[in-house]
Amino acid sequence: MAEIEVVEGIREIDREAWDALVGDESPFLEWSWLASLEESGCVGEPSGWMARPLVVWDGGRLVAACPLYVKAHSEGEFVFDWGWADAAERAGIRYYPKLLVGVPFTPVAGARMLVARGEDRTAWSARLGAALRELCDANDMSGVHVNFCREDEVDPIRGQGYLLRVGFQYHWHNPGYADFEDYLSRFRSKRRNQIRRERRSLQDQGVVLDVLRGDQIGEELREPLYAFYRATVDARMWGRPYLNRELFALLWEHWRERLCVVVARRGDELLAGTLNVQKGDALYGRYWGCRRELPHLHFNVCYYAAIEHCIREGLSRFEPGAGGDYKQTRGFDAQPTWSLHYLAEPRLADAVARFLDAERREAHDAIDWLRDHSALKRP
């Protein structure tokens, strides 16, 4: 008979057993990424993220699990519920702590209900959703939030009393471009010429871009890339330094095969860089920063170099992260994202349900409009 339990951190679980559940799913679900967050202290009680993975054992075999956290705030989630928390406080309803199923600081979609190969994903998604709800009620939590889940997880979890939230991001897809010029041929002439000017601008400034993967990424790049990351978050009023220097060291030691960096140089000077993650047929854009601002530096380092890399490597998609309407004009099209929310207090649940009904309609309308107005000509 299967046994469901909560454990104190991902490092309580055998790495091979956990990664067997992850399989081809998002790299940010892998043991090494989650364990590095814990070991570095980016995740832990002082940060307001207490790792409590929910796991299911059957005859000593790990058959299902989900990355679960007890949250003391709503920072670093990218499915924003601060408005719900404020409404709860005004109504005298305690909102924290709450339960979150997701990946810390990472707005990347993927399976949230990890299920062993050969098992029924739909049945286990429903069962885990029910178990999370029971855990929430038994421990007097305000709710359970399943962020950036897979589309096929929506119906089974929603059937357990969860509310559906729909958002969208901008993703790039590769139908089989021969090269970057082939990609540019899909744009109308005005936009195509603009991208060419932006690429030439960097060359005219004497800037060279390098794309490096895995063992090509030397130790000498670790500190500059961390400094670039901090420069970006420190320069923004809303920026939060969720990641620390120790995490970067652990990623270089344990996860370098997943890293893909783009760095901009002028002579011997390192100007800018972005730390991306690659797995399977996908590239994920993550942490960007620069030492000095140059015209079109950001677009070239974060987008054009990455797209060219994807075409060269035969990758099918590039997910550059949350936000940024300017991505749409550069060939990134709207892709829906899904999250599911169980709120224990009936008054709060009713209010949020009404809000989400309207928000879903707006999200679908926006996605339809953005797709109809894609910067790319239809093939």
Secondary structure, DSSP 4 states (H G I P E B T S, - for coil): --EEEE-SSGGGS-HHHHHHHHTTS-GGGSHHHHHHHHHHTSSBGGGTEEE--EEEEETTEEEEEE-EEEESS-TT-SS--HHHHHHHHHTT----SEEEES-TT------SSEE-TTS-HHHHHHHHHHHHHHHHHHTT-SEEEEEEE-HHHHHHHHTTTPEEEEEEEEEEE-S--SSHHHHHTTB-HHHHHHHHHHHHHHHHTT-EEEEEEGGGS-GGGHHHHHHHHHHHHHTSTT----S-HHHHHHHHHHSGGGEEEEEEEETTEEEEEEEEEEETTEEEEEEEEESS--TTHHHIIIIIHHHHHHHHHT-SEEE--S--GGGGGGTPEEEEEEEEEEESSHHHHHHHHHHHHHHHHHHHHHHHHHHHT-SBPP-
